Structure formats: C-alpha cells, structure tokens
Amino acid sequence: MLGCNLYFAPRIKADRIDMQWSFGGHPTWYAPRLAAIWGPLAFAVFIRLVIGAAQIYTPDKVHGAEIGLALYSAIMLAVHVVTLKIAAR
C-alpha cells in the first residue's frame, strides 16, 4: 500500500477522491485527498496492530489469524489500488 501511495499520490490532482460507489456506478461519498490516500494505510496498520495484540495477550481466543490477515491485506490492497487508479484518471 505504501508503494501504491507513493506511485499514485503525485498523479492525483483532485482535492477530493471518490471513496464509495453506488450500484449504478456513481460516487456516494468523497474524502479529502490526503485522507483518501493515507487513511486506508493507517487503518490497515491499526487493524494489524489490534490483531497482533490479540495474538499476544489472548492467544487462546485467536485462531487462524494468519490466513485472516493475509486475506484482509489482499482485499485492502486491491480496493485501495482500484480507488487510487480511478482517482488518478
């Protein structure tokens, strides 16, 4: 995600970026450029830290976290790349 941010950030000229689309393909809400580019990365790191803390402090209640984190990371990256590609057009 960091690499995508560094690649796409200079290519995005708009002040606000579409963050979610309706089924008809129209944007439903926008975020400021800085928040849209760096917010998802901060959110992903936060979730990783929460799950890591859960693995350390409550290991008996956390099962299969590795596969969940891998899937979560892949989905977050894919959505982030699509959002940034659309914004860079």
Buried (B, 14 or more C-beta within 10 A) or exposed (E): BEEBBEEBBEEBEEEBBBBEEEEEEEEEEBBEBEBBBBBBBEEBEEBBEEBEEEBEEEEEEBEEBEEEBEEBBEEBBEEBBEBBEEBBE
